[in-house]
């Protein structure tokens, strides 16, 4: 899918323009605690689909599992805000070994993991990580720049749980158009 960025019209003198984002964007290989991941975001007219592929190594070469979050979004072009929720949250082990590990630990309370088969995990505790319930809103920030897009940097206080807890800075990760 080729990405398209449509520039928003200026509403008045001195008003900063924010872009309407559509298309597919993805991160470089991200490194977290001995693992690595790619995160892709596909924006169509009404739906945001985020796919995070986690790898069992530090070089993004041994795919372990996919997390898929999908649901409606809206962007406030003037303020650079993006609000979204998910009507689907799925986890898919990408190999038999990972599926066996998930089953051994009863990850998310599920013991029937199969490689390549997605399981719905919304609202479940998965290895100490509480997965959001379906239709939980996230209040975030989005910035379009010449290198790609950036999302808000969440913190303990500015975690996106309410409009008043929207991140006020952007994260360093840049998602490039694909």
Secondary structure by P-SEA (a helix, b strand, c coil): cbbbbbbbccccccbbbbbbccccccccccccccccbbbbbbbcccbbbbbbbbbcccccccccbbbbbbbccccccccbbbbbcccbbbbbbccaaaaaaaaaacccccccccccbbbbbccccccccccccccbbbbbbbbbcccbbbbbbccccccccccccccccccccccccc
